Amino acid sequence: MISFVRVDDRIIHGQIVTRWAKEFPCDGVVAINDRAATTPVLKQSFTASTDKKVFIWTFDEFKDRYQKVLTSDKNYFLITKTPTDMAKLILDLGYTPGDVKRIVIGPCNDRPGTIKIGMNQSLTQEEGEACERLYQAGYDVYFALIEDTAIGSWPKFRSKFGFK
């Protein structure tokens, strides 16, 4: 089953497995990112970052494994690199994360053309539109590097992206 859903531009790192695994049950991590899944050195670095079971799959690979993850008695974190990828996964491809209705947005580094909403949290307009789509679909899009430093949910920031 999926116990936690996160967007994190670093995909998998110590904060995921040390801090968030204390907040939510975690037996393993499922990361969906085509580039990381097809780049051996990236895949190896992510799997080496924890003693938890780590799966790094392309979107196509996830399609074949989704039902097994969802119905497992193990607790998995589901992670994508961008809000756009998460919206694609959940809304466009229909891979809902079971009963989990909160999507935690972690680090999204400053980049050209982004709108800053918090420390180390900046979104492009396209990523903002993905957050809006997830919000409109009933998900709590929640911005937190770690729980202790959460800055709030999407309604607080959506006007910065032209949504009322």
Helices and strands as residue ranges (DSSP letters): E 2-7, H 14-15, I 16-20, H 21-23, E 28-32, H 34-37, H 40-47, E 53-57, H 59-71, E 76-80, H 83-87, I 88-92, E 102-105, E 115-118, E 121-123, H 125-136, E 140-143, G 147-149, E 152-153, G 154-156, G 158-161
